[in-house]
Amino acid sequence: MRGVGFASSLLRCVACVALLSVGCDENSLGGRDARVPPGTDGGTPLTDGARPADDMRTPVGDAGTDLGPPVEGPAANRFGIGFVGPGNETQLELTANLTGPGGHVKLIFPDVVPGMSGPREDWVAAVRGAYERDLIPVVRFGPPWGDRRVRNQSDAGSDGLRYAELAQSYVNIIAGLPLRDGWPFYVEVHNEPNLCYEWMCDRGRFPDDRIPYERVAEEYASLLRDVTAAVHARFDRAQVKVANGGLAPGGTRWCECIGAAEGGAYEAGITSREFLSAMDAAVPGVFDSLDAFASHSYPAEGEGWGFFVPYEQSLTGLRYYQTELTTIGRPDLGVLMTETGWRRDTASDSEVATWTRQAYENVWLTDDGLIAIMPFILLDVGGWDHFAWVDGSGTPRPVYDEIRALRCSMIGGRC
């Protein structure tokens, strides 16, 4: 058990389409048997095979942006929130007002593919805007929203088991971002690969057109291994830190390999524990080099089932990250809660606000192993609005005001 005390996450993934692609709907999240919870050109392609020097370790991104003289690093602050993309100035302002200085913001950079020489302009603006508001970026790198066949981005001839070219794109993107002296930058490698729609396969590759979770775990562990090694080889680990992609607490035993417009079959019935164990068995030591562990510990009455129940019934789910850390054999690894929270279509606004505050006061702020809590999500005008802390017009909902008041009672700034 960790020490207590505190000094003072989709994911649009084509929203409903993504969920339908595995033959379920987003309401299946709460079902005891479903066990499956939520989670441009992509930059300039390399033209001549040029790569940054492999032995060059860069502590700060080179995006030609002066963030001013170096300042003292951020104070300890676990408050945060997640976006469904890179966000914009308005969303960053809302986040800074919510979390205060040193708070965390989860951004999503989709469209990361092999062959990229640097970041998109909106990614540069998002990171710059976060640091200018004294926020710490936690960035989920992922494939295009409309193409979740990450295994097809593996190195030629590797059949999903080597990702050096994709890992180099991660490095080139980070090198072009305006990082801030003395402040961390977190890389989250993809998202919920233990769900079918996040790790899809083509027909004809596997027997009966079914990819078992053990194979998906091996492929994702290979991606995580290669990205972690490439990022650590180039950047100072004191600044650029790597975390796994948060897993869905409940996952699938196998997924049907399907065409682009098809909905595939699957079999549920396992949790992220089995997937993590399979990752470690296939790529031994894959978790040893991580700088943080990303978790999607949603409130639930069981491990992988019974989601979004009232706070008093939800502690098993809220503390599920501790089970995940035990599974990978790293109980002292710091945790980034990159998704969590209640939904407004199964409870009232006031209940969501009250339960969320209880989770902060009794669970999240009492565990020194938690680096940051970034509930899903700040704002969405699409299919995930029932999770959003701010409505489509930018007006805060009760949960936003409740947690901002809690933060201001502990951490000053923008209050």
Sine and cosine of phi, psi and omega as CSV:
sin_phi,cos_phi,sin_psi,cos_psi,sin_omega,cos_omega
0.00,0.00,0.60,-0.80,-0.07,-1.00
-1.00,0.06,0.24,-0.97,0.07,-1.00
-0.92,0.40,0.39,-0.92,-0.01,-1.00
-0.93,-0.38,0.37,-0.93,0.06,-1.00
0.85,-0.53,0.55,-0.84,0.07,-1.00
-0.60,-0.80,0.90,-0.43,-0.23,-0.97
-0.79,0.61,0.47,0.88,0.63,-0.78
-0.93,-0.37,0.00,0.00,0.00,0.00
0.00,0.00,0.00,0.00,0.00,0.00
0.00,0.00,0.72,0.70,0.99,-0.11
0.75,0.66,0.96,0.27,-0.10,-0.99
-0.94,0.35,-0.51,0.86,0.16,-0.99
0.47,0.89,0.66,0.75,-0.14,-0.99
0.87,0.49,0.53,0.85,0.09,-1.00
0.58,0.81,-0.90,-0.44,-0.12,-0.99
-0.90,0.43,-0.51,0.86,-0.02,-1.00
-0.86,0.50,-0.65,0.76,-0.02,-1.00
-0.89,0.46,-0.68,0.73,-0.01,-1.00
-0.92,0.39,-0.63,0.77,0.01,-1.00
-0.91,0.41,-0.43,0.90,-0.05,-1.00
-0.91,0.40,-0.31,0.95,0.07,-1.00
-0.96,-0.26,0.22,0.97,0.12,-0.99
0.98,0.18,0.38,0.92,0.04,-1.00
-0.71,-0.70,0.11,-0.99,0.14,-0.99
-0.85,-0.52,0.22,-0.98,-0.13,-0.99
-0.90,0.43,-0.34,0.94,0.03,-1.00
-0.96,0.29,-0.25,0.97,0.02,-1.00
-0.93,0.38,-0.19,0.98,0.03,-1.00
-0.81,0.59,-0.64,0.77,-0.10,-1.00
-1.00,0.06,-0.08,1.00,-0.07,-1.00
-0.98,0.21,0.64,-0.77,-0.03,-1.00
-0.88,0.47,-0.55,0.83,-0.08,-1.00
-1.00,-0.06,-0.35,0.94,-0.05,-1.00
-0.93,0.36,-0.75,0.66,0.09,-1.00
0.84,0.55,0.46,0.89,-0.03,-1.00
-0.79,-0.62,1.00,-0.06,-0.02,-1.00
-1.00,0.07,0.25,-0.97,0.01,-1.00
-0.90,0.43,0.14,-0.99,0.56,-0.83
-0.46,-0.89,0.00,0.00,0.00,0.00
0.00,0.00,-0.48,-0.88,-0.03,-1.00
-0.99,-0.15,-0.08,1.00,0.04,-1.00
0.97,0.25,0.47,0.88,0.03,-1.00
0.99,-0.17,0.05,-1.00,-0.07,-1.00
-1.00,0.02,0.86,-0.51,0.01,-1.00
-0.90,0.43,0.50,-0.86,0.11,-0.99
-0.94,0.34,0.72,-0.69,-0.10,-1.00
-0.97,-0.24,-0.39,0.92,-0.09,-1.00
-0.78,-0.62,0.33,0.94,0.00,-1.00
0.97,0.25,0.11,0.99,-0.03,-1.00
-0.91,0.41,0.63,-0.77,0.04,-1.00
-0.72,-0.69,0.53,-0.85,0.15,-0.99
-0.86,0.51,0.51,-0.86,-0.02,-1.00
-0.83,0.56,0.77,-0.64,-0.08,-1.00
-0.90,0.44,-0.48,0.88,-0.08,-1.00
-0.99,-0.11,0.21,0.98,-0.05,-1.00
-1.00,-0.06,0.91,-0.42,0.00,-1.00
-0.98,-0.18,0.86,-0.51,-0.13,-0.99
-0.92,-0.39,0.91,-0.42,-0.03,-1.00
-0.97,0.24,-0.36,0.93,-0.07,-1.00
-0.70,-0.72,0.65,-0.76,0.05,-1.00
-0.90,0.43,0.44,-0.90,-0.05,-1.00
-0.91,-0.41,0.99,0.11,-0.01,-1.00
-0.91,-0.42,0.20,0.98,0.04,-1.00
0.94,0.35,0.40,0.91,-0.04,-1.00
-0.90,-0.44,0.80,-0.60,0.02,-1.00
-1.00,-0.10,0.92,-0.40,0.01,-1.00
-1.00,-0.01,0.22,0.98,0.00,-1.00
1.00,-0.09,0.00,-1.00,-0.03,-1.00
-0.91,0.42,0.49,-0.87,0.03,-1.00
-0.83,0.56,0.62,-0.78,0.02,-1.00
-0.82,-0.58,0.21,-0.98,0.05,-1.00
-0.88,0.48,0.57,-0.82,-0.02,-1.00
-0.89,0.46,0.17,-0.99,-0.09,-1.00
-0.93,0.37,0.53,-0.84,0.12,-0.99
-0.97,0.26,0.34,-0.94,0.00,-1.00
-0.89,0.46,0.81,-0.58,-0.03,-1.00
-0.41,-0.91,0.92,-0.40,-0.05,-1.00
-1.00,-0.02,-0.09,1.00,-0.05,-1.00
-0.96,0.29,0.56,-0.83,0.01,-1.00
-0.17,-0.99,-0.04,-1.00,0.02,-1.00
-0.35,-0.94,0.37,-0.93,0.00,-1.00
-0.94,-0.35,0.46,-0.89,0.08,-1.00
-0.95,-0.30,0.14,-0.99,0.12,-0.99
-0.96,-0.29,0.29,0.96,0.03,-1.00
-0.07,-1.00,-0.36,-0.93,0.05,-1.00
-0.96,0.28,-0.25,0.97,0.04,-1.00
0.98,0.20,-0.13,-0.99,0.01,-1.00
-0.55,-0.84,-0.03,-1.00,-0.08,-1.00
-0.87,0.49,-0.66,0.75,-0.01,-1.00
-0.90,0.45,-0.70,0.72,0.00,-1.00
-0.92,0.40,-0.60,0.80,0.05,-1.00
-0.92,0.40,-0.60,0.80,0.06,-1.00
-0.90,0.43,-0.71,0.71,0.04,-1.00
-0.86,0.50,-0.63,0.78,0.00,-1.00
-0.93,0.38,-0.71,0.70,0.01,-1.00
-0.88,0.47,-0.61,0.79,0.04,-1.00
-0.94,0.35,-0.51,0.86,0.02,-1.00
-0.96,0.28,-0.78,0.63,-0.19,-0.98
-1.00,-0.04,-0.42,0.91,-0.09,-1.00
0.98,0.22,0.01,-1.00,-0.05,-1.00
-0.90,0.43,0.69,-0.72,-0.02,-1.00
1.00,0.09,0.05,1.00,0.06,-1.00
-0.95,0.31,0.17,-0.99,-0.09,-1.00
-0.92,-0.40,0.56,-0.83,0.07,-1.00
-0.73,-0.68,0.82,-0.58,0.06,-1.00
-1.00,0.00,0.86,-0.50,0.05,-1.00
-0.95,-0.30,0.40,-0.91,0.08,-1.00
-0.86,-0.50,0.83,-0.56,0.10,-0.99
-0.96,-0.30,0.99,-0.13,0.07,-1.00
-0.99,0.14,0.07,-1.00,0.08,-1.00
0.95,0.30,0.39,0.92,0.09,-1.00
-0.99,0.14,0.87,-0.49,-0.06,-1.00
-0.67,-0.74,0.27,-0.96,0.08,-1.00
-0.87,0.49,0.48,-0.87,0.09,-1.00
1.00,0.02,0.17,0.99,0.01,-1.00
-1.00,0.07,0.66,-0.75,-0.01,-1.00
-0.99,-0.17,-0.13,0.99,-0.02,-1.00
0.00,-1.00,-0.01,-1.00,-0.06,-1.00
-0.99,0.12,0.33,-0.94,0.17,-0.98
-0.95,0.32,0.37,-0.93,-0.03,-1.00
-0.89,0.45,-0.61,0.79,-0.02,-1.00
-0.94,0.34,-0.44,0.90,0.09,-1.00
-0.94,0.34,-0.67,0.75,0.06,-1.00
-0.87,0.50,-0.71,0.70,-0.01,-1.00
-0.89,0.45,-0.62,0.79,-0.02,-1.00
-0.91,0.41,-0.70,0.71,0.00,-1.00
-0.93,0.37,-0.68,0.73,0.04,-1.00
-0.87,0.49,-0.71,0.70,-0.02,-1.00
-0.90,0.44,-0.58,0.82,0.04,-1.00
-0.91,0.42,-0.77,0.63,-0.02,-1.00
-0.90,0.43,-0.60,0.80,0.02,-1.00
-0.89,0.46,-0.41,0.91,0.03,-1.00
-0.98,-0.19,0.27,0.96,0.01,-1.00
0.87,0.49,0.64,0.77,0.09,-1.00
-0.95,-0.31,0.50,-0.86,0.04,-1.00
-0.99,-0.17,0.87,-0.49,-0.01,-1.00
-0.98,0.20,0.73,-0.68,0.18,-0.98
-0.87,-0.49,0.94,-0.33,-0.22,-0.97
-0.93,-0.38,0.85,-0.53,0.11,-0.99
-1.00,0.06,0.91,-0.41,0.10,-1.00
-1.00,0.03,0.72,-0.70,-0.04,-1.00
-0.43,-0.90,0.14,-0.99,0.00,-1.00
-0.97,0.26,0.09,-1.00,0.08,-1.00
-0.84,0.54,0.56,-0.83,0.00,-1.00
-0.82,0.58,-0.61,0.79,-0.09,-1.00
-1.00,0.02,0.06,1.00,-0.03,-1.00
-0.58,-0.81,0.99,-0.11,-0.04,-1.00
-0.99,-0.13,0.37,0.93,0.00,-1.00
-1.00,0.05,0.94,0.35,-0.07,-1.00
-0.89,0.46,-0.56,0.83,-0.01,-1.00
-0.86,0.50,-0.44,0.90,0.04,-1.00
-0.97,0.24,-0.14,0.99,0.07,-1.00
-1.00,-0.08,0.11,0.99,0.02,-1.00
-0.95,0.30,0.25,-0.97,-0.02,-1.00
-0.88,0.48,0.53,-0.85,-0.02,-1.00
-0.82,0.57,0.74,-0.67,0.05,-1.00
0.99,0.16,-0.01,1.00,-0.08,-1.00
-1.00,-0.06,-0.20,0.98,0.02,-1.00
0.79,0.61,0.71,0.70,0.09,-1.00
0.99,0.10,0.19,0.98,-0.10,-0.99
-0.90,-0.44,0.03,1.00,0.13,-0.99
-0.65,-0.76,0.64,-0.77,-0.10,-1.00
-0.67,-0.74,0.65,0.76,-0.04,-1.00
-0.89,0.46,-0.65,0.76,-0.04,-1.00
-0.93,0.36,-0.67,0.74,0.05,-1.00
-0.92,0.40,-0.64,0.77,0.04,-1.00
-0.88,0.48,-0.59,0.81,0.03,-1.00
-0.91,0.42,-0.56,0.83,0.08,-1.00
-0.89,0.45,-0.67,0.75,0.09,-1.00
-0.81,0.59,-0.76,0.66,-0.03,-1.00
-0.88,0.48,-0.71,0.70,-0.04,-1.00
-0.91,0.41,-0.59,0.81,0.05,-1.00
-0.91,0.41,-0.75,0.66,-0.02,-1.00
-0.87,0.49,-0.64,0.76,-0.03,-1.00
-0.89,0.46,-0.39,0.92,0.00,-1.00
-0.99,-0.12,0.08,1.00,-0.02,-1.00
-1.00,-0.07,0.52,-0.85,-0.01,-1.00
-0.99,0.14,0.97,0.25,0.02,-1.00
-0.92,0.39,0.28,-0.96,-0.11,-0.99
-0.88,-0.48,0.78,-0.62,-0.01,-1.00
-0.80,0.60,0.76,-0.65,0.10,-1.00
0.99,0.15,-0.02,1.00,-0.02,-1.00
-0.89,-0.45,0.63,-0.78,-0.02,-1.00
-0.98,0.21,0.31,-0.95,0.12,-0.99
-0.69,-0.73,0.85,-0.53,-0.06,-1.00
-0.97,-0.25,0.70,-0.71,0.07,-1.00
-0.95,-0.32,0.87,-0.50,0.11,-0.99
-0.98,-0.22,0.85,-0.53,-0.13,-0.99
-1.00,0.04,0.99,-0.15,0.05,-1.00
0.91,0.41,-0.31,-0.95,-0.18,-0.98
-0.43,-0.90,0.77,-0.63,0.17,-0.99
0.65,0.76,0.82,0.57,-0.01,-1.00
-0.92,0.38,-0.14,0.99,0.05,-1.00
-1.00,0.10,0.15,0.99,0.14,-0.99
-0.94,-0.35,0.57,-0.82,-0.14,-0.99
-0.85,0.53,-0.70,0.71,-0.12,-0.99
-0.97,0.26,-0.11,0.99,0.06,-1.00
-0.98,-0.18,-0.15,0.99,0.03,-1.00
-0.54,-0.84,0.98,0.17,-0.14,-0.99
-1.00,-0.01,0.36,-0.93,-0.01,-1.00
-0.71,-0.70,0.40,-0.92,0.00,-1.00
-1.00,0.08,0.49,-0.87,0.06,-1.00
-0.89,0.46,0.53,-0.84,0.09,-1.00
1.00,-0.05,-0.12,0.99,-0.05,-1.00
-1.00,0.03,-0.61,0.79,-0.10,-0.99
-0.88,-0.48,0.46,-0.89,0.02,-1.00
-0.82,0.57,0.69,-0.72,0.00,-1.00
0.87,0.50,0.29,0.96,-0.02,-1.00
0.81,0.58,0.65,0.76,0.05,-1.00
-0.80,-0.60,0.79,-0.61,0.09,-1.00
-0.98,-0.20,0.87,-0.50,-0.02,-1.00
-0.97,0.24,0.40,-0.92,-0.07,-1.00
-0.89,0.45,-0.49,0.87,0.02,-1.00
-0.89,0.46,-0.61,0.79,0.03,-1.00
-0.95,0.32,-0.68,0.74,0.06,-1.00
-0.86,0.51,-0.68,0.73,0.01,-1.00
-0.88,0.48,-0.64,0.77,0.04,-1.00
-0.90,0.43,-0.68,0.73,-0.01,-1.00
-0.92,0.38,-0.71,0.71,0.01,-1.00
-0.91,0.40,-0.64,0.77,0.05,-1.00
-0.87,0.49,-0.56,0.83,0.05,-1.00
-0.92,0.40,-0.67,0.75,0.07,-1.00
-0.88,0.47,-0.73,0.68,-0.03,-1.00
-0.89,0.46,-0.68,0.74,0.04,-1.00
-0.85,0.53,-0.74,0.67,-0.10,-0.99
-0.95,0.31,-0.62,0.78,0.04,-1.00
-0.92,0.38,-0.71,0.71,-0.01,-1.00
-0.86,0.51,-0.72,0.70,-0.01,-1.00
-0.90,0.44,-0.67,0.74,-0.03,-1.00
-0.92,0.38,-0.68,0.74,-0.01,-1.00
-0.93,0.38,-0.68,0.73,0.01,-1.00
-0.92,0.40,-0.50,0.87,0.01,-1.00
-0.94,0.33,-0.42,0.91,-0.10,-1.00
-0.98,-0.20,-0.56,0.83,-0.17,-0.99
-0.88,-0.48,0.36,-0.93,0.06,-1.00
-0.95,0.31,0.85,-0.52,-0.03,-1.00
-0.91,0.41,-0.32,0.95,0.07,-1.00
-0.93,0.38,-0.33,0.94,0.00,-1.00
-0.92,-0.39,-0.81,0.59,-0.05,-1.00
-0.99,-0.11,0.90,-0.44,-0.14,-0.99
-0.87,-0.49,0.60,-0.80,-0.08,-1.00
-0.92,-0.38,0.70,-0.71,0.10,-0.99
-0.78,-0.62,0.46,-0.89,0.14,-0.99
-0.89,0.45,0.27,-0.96,0.20,-0.98
-0.97,0.25,0.75,-0.66,0.01,-1.00
-0.84,0.55,0.66,-0.75,0.00,-1.00
-0.99,-0.11,0.47,-0.88,0.18,-0.98
-0.92,0.38,0.70,-0.71,0.01,-1.00
-0.84,0.54,-0.59,0.81,0.09,-1.00
-0.93,-0.36,0.67,-0.74,-0.07,-1.00
-0.74,-0.67,-0.28,-0.96,-0.09,-1.00
-0.87,-0.50,0.55,-0.83,0.05,-1.00
-0.97,0.24,-0.58,0.81,0.06,-1.00
-0.40,-0.92,0.38,-0.93,0.04,-1.00
-0.78,-0.62,0.60,-0.80,0.06,-1.00
-0.97,0.23,0.70,-0.71,0.11,-0.99
-0.98,0.20,0.79,-0.61,-0.19,-0.98
-0.70,-0.71,0.25,-0.97,0.12,-0.99
-0.98,0.22,0.16,-0.99,-0.13,-0.99
-0.86,0.51,-0.58,0.81,-0.08,-1.00
-0.97,-0.24,0.21,0.98,-0.07,-1.00
-0.99,-0.14,0.40,-0.92,0.19,-0.98
-0.97,-0.25,0.77,-0.63,-0.14,-0.99
-0.96,-0.28,0.34,-0.94,0.07,-1.00
-0.99,0.17,0.26,-0.97,0.04,-1.00
-0.30,-0.95,0.24,-0.97,0.12,-0.99
-0.81,-0.58,0.86,-0.51,0.03,-1.00
-0.99,0.10,-0.09,-1.00,0.13,-0.99
0.83,-0.55,0.02,1.00,0.09,-1.00
-0.85,-0.52,0.15,-0.99,0.07,-1.00
-0.92,-0.40,0.01,-1.00,0.04,-1.00
-0.91,0.41,-0.33,0.94,0.01,-1.00
-0.87,0.50,-0.74,0.67,0.01,-1.00
-0.89,0.46,-0.63,0.78,0.00,-1.00
-0.91,0.41,-0.69,0.72,0.02,-1.00
-0.89,0.46,-0.67,0.74,0.02,-1.00
-0.89,0.46,-0.64,0.77,0.03,-1.00
-0.92,0.39,-0.59,0.81,0.08,-1.00
-0.86,0.50,-0.74,0.67,-0.06,-1.00
-0.93,0.37,-0.56,0.83,0.03,-1.00
-0.93,0.38,-0.61,0.79,-0.04,-1.00
-0.98,0.20,-0.61,0.79,-0.01,-1.00
-0.78,-0.63,0.99,0.15,-0.07,-1.00
-0.83,0.56,0.70,-0.71,0.01,-1.00
0.99,0.15,0.15,0.99,-0.07,-1.00
-0.88,0.48,-0.45,0.89,-0.02,-1.00
-1.00,0.00,-0.16,0.99,-0.10,-0.99
-0.92,0.39,-0.49,0.87,-0.08,-1.00
-0.99,-0.10,0.00,1.00,0.00,-1.00
-0.93,0.37,0.55,-0.83,0.07,-1.00
-1.00,-0.07,-0.31,0.95,0.03,-1.00
-0.34,-0.94,0.33,-0.94,0.03,-1.00
-0.90,-0.43,0.83,-0.56,0.03,-1.00
-1.00,-0.03,0.71,-0.71,-0.03,-1.00
-0.72,-0.69,0.52,-0.85,0.10,-1.00
-0.90,-0.43,0.90,0.43,-0.06,-1.00
-1.00,0.09,1.00,0.08,0.03,-1.00
-0.97,0.23,0.45,-0.90,0.07,-1.00
-0.88,0.47,0.78,-0.63,-0.05,-1.00
-0.34,-0.94,0.46,-0.89,0.02,-1.00
-0.99,0.12,-0.26,0.97,0.03,-1.00
-0.67,-0.74,0.07,-1.00,0.04,-1.00
-1.00,0.09,0.97,-0.22,0.01,-1.00
1.00,0.01,0.13,0.99,0.02,-1.00
-0.44,-0.90,0.28,-0.96,0.07,-1.00
0.94,0.34,0.78,0.63,-0.11,-0.99
-0.99,0.15,0.42,-0.91,0.18,-0.98
0.92,0.40,0.49,0.87,0.11,-0.99
-0.98,0.20,0.23,-0.97,0.03,-1.00
-0.84,0.54,0.37,-0.93,-0.10,-0.99
-0.77,0.63,-0.72,0.69,-0.08,-1.00
-0.86,0.52,-0.43,0.90,-0.01,-1.00
-0.99,-0.16,0.00,1.00,-0.24,-0.97
-0.97,-0.25,0.07,1.00,-0.17,-0.98
-0.92,0.40,-0.53,0.85,0.04,-1.00
-0.85,0.52,-0.71,0.70,0.02,-1.00
-0.94,0.34,-0.66,0.75,-0.03,-1.00
-0.89,0.45,-0.52,0.85,-0.03,-1.00
-0.98,-0.18,0.21,0.98,-0.08,-1.00
-0.88,0.48,-0.48,0.88,0.02,-1.00
-0.83,0.55,-0.50,0.86,0.02,-1.00
-0.92,0.40,-0.61,0.79,0.08,-1.00
-0.90,0.44,-0.66,0.76,0.01,-1.00
-0.89,0.45,-0.67,0.74,0.02,-1.00
-0.89,0.45,-0.65,0.76,0.05,-1.00
-0.89,0.46,-0.64,0.77,-0.01,-1.00
-0.88,0.48,-0.64,0.77,-0.04,-1.00
-1.00,0.03,0.00,1.00,0.05,-1.00
0.96,0.28,0.40,0.91,0.02,-1.00
-0.75,-0.66,0.92,0.40,-0.08,-1.00
-0.90,0.43,-0.29,0.96,-0.02,-1.00
-0.99,-0.17,0.08,1.00,0.03,-1.00
-0.95,0.32,0.75,-0.66,0.00,-1.00
-0.89,0.45,0.56,-0.83,-0.12,-0.99
-0.92,-0.39,0.74,-0.67,0.21,-0.98
-0.97,-0.23,0.92,-0.40,0.07,-1.00
-0.99,0.12,1.00,-0.05,-0.13,-0.99
-1.00,0.04,-0.12,0.99,0.20,-0.98
-0.45,-0.89,0.62,-0.78,0.15,-0.99
-0.06,-1.00,0.03,-1.00,0.10,-0.99
0.87,-0.50,0.20,-0.98,0.01,-1.00
-0.99,-0.15,0.27,-0.96,0.02,-1.00
-0.91,-0.42,0.55,-0.84,-0.15,-0.99
-0.99,0.15,-0.20,0.98,0.01,-1.00
-1.00,0.03,-0.01,1.00,0.08,-1.00
-0.86,-0.50,0.05,1.00,0.01,-1.00
-0.38,-0.93,0.29,-0.96,0.03,-1.00
-0.97,0.23,0.28,-0.96,0.05,-1.00
-0.86,0.52,-0.66,0.75,-0.03,-1.00
-0.93,0.37,-0.59,0.81,0.04,-1.00
-0.91,0.41,-0.69,0.72,0.03,-1.00
-0.86,0.51,-0.68,0.73,0.01,-1.00
-0.89,0.45,-0.72,0.70,-0.03,-1.00
-0.91,0.41,-0.74,0.68,-0.03,-1.00
-0.90,0.44,-0.63,0.78,-0.01,-1.00
-0.91,0.40,-0.66,0.75,0.05,-1.00
-0.89,0.45,-0.65,0.76,0.04,-1.00
-0.87,0.48,-0.63,0.78,0.02,-1.00
-0.90,0.43,-0.67,0.74,0.06,-1.00
-0.88,0.47,-0.77,0.64,-0.14,-0.99
-0.95,0.33,-0.56,0.83,-0.15,-0.99
-0.96,-0.27,-0.30,0.96,-0.04,-1.00
-0.83,-0.56,-0.91,0.42,-0.19,-0.98
-0.93,0.38,-0.64,0.77,-0.04,-1.00
-1.00,0.06,-0.02,1.00,0.01,-1.00
-0.98,-0.19,-0.06,1.00,-0.04,-1.00
-0.93,-0.37,0.93,-0.36,-0.03,-1.00
-0.92,0.39,-0.24,0.97,0.01,-1.00
-0.98,0.19,-0.19,0.98,0.03,-1.00
-1.00,0.09,0.85,-0.52,0.03,-1.00
-0.98,0.19,-0.70,0.71,-0.05,-1.00
-0.36,-0.93,0.49,-0.87,0.08,-1.00
-0.89,-0.47,0.89,-0.46,-0.05,-1.00
-0.84,-0.55,0.99,0.11,-0.03,-1.00
-0.85,0.52,0.45,-0.89,0.09,-1.00
-1.00,-0.04,0.92,-0.39,0.09,1.00
-0.51,-0.86,0.16,-0.99,0.06,-1.00
-0.94,0.35,-0.81,0.58,-0.16,-0.99
-0.40,-0.91,0.63,-0.78,0.14,-0.99
-0.42,-0.91,0.73,-0.68,0.00,-1.00
-0.99,-0.10,0.10,1.00,-0.01,-1.00
-0.94,-0.33,-0.68,-0.73,-0.16,-0.99
-0.97,0.23,-0.07,1.00,-0.04,-1.00
-0.94,-0.33,0.31,0.95,-0.05,-1.00
-0.88,0.48,-0.42,0.91,-0.03,-1.00
-0.94,0.35,-0.19,0.98,0.13,-0.99
-1.00,-0.10,-0.26,0.96,-0.26,-0.97
-0.95,0.30,0.64,-0.77,0.03,-1.00
-1.00,0.06,-0.20,0.98,0.01,-1.00
-0.72,-0.69,0.64,-0.77,-0.01,-1.00
-0.99,0.15,0.06,-1.00,-0.10,-0.99
-0.88,0.47,-0.36,0.93,0.02,-1.00
-1.00,0.01,-0.04,1.00,-0.01,-1.00
1.00,-0.05,0.16,0.99,0.00,-1.00
-1.00,0.05,0.82,-0.57,0.00,-1.00
-0.90,0.45,0.61,-0.80,0.10,-0.99
-1.00,-0.04,0.18,-0.98,-0.09,-1.00
-0.81,0.58,-0.59,0.81,-0.02,-1.00
-0.90,0.43,-0.60,0.80,0.06,-1.00
-0.88,0.48,-0.77,0.64,-0.03,-1.00
-0.89,0.45,-0.63,0.78,-0.02,-1.00
-0.90,0.43,-0.72,0.70,-0.05,-1.00
-0.97,0.23,-0.53,0.85,0.09,-1.00
-0.90,0.44,-0.67,0.75,0.03,-1.00
-0.89,0.46,-0.66,0.75,0.05,-1.00
-0.88,0.47,-0.74,0.68,0.01,-1.00
-0.87,0.50,-0.71,0.71,-0.03,-1.00
-0.90,0.43,-0.44,0.90,0.04,-1.00
-0.96,0.28,-0.23,0.97,-0.05,-1.00
-0.90,-0.44,-0.60,0.80,-0.11,-0.99
-0.75,-0.67,0.85,-0.53,-0.01,-1.00
-0.98,0.21,0.12,-0.99,0.02,-1.00
0.96,-0.28,0.81,-0.58,-0.01,-1.00
0.84,0.55,0.61,0.79,0.01,-1.00
-0.96,-0.28,0.00,0.00,0.00,0.00
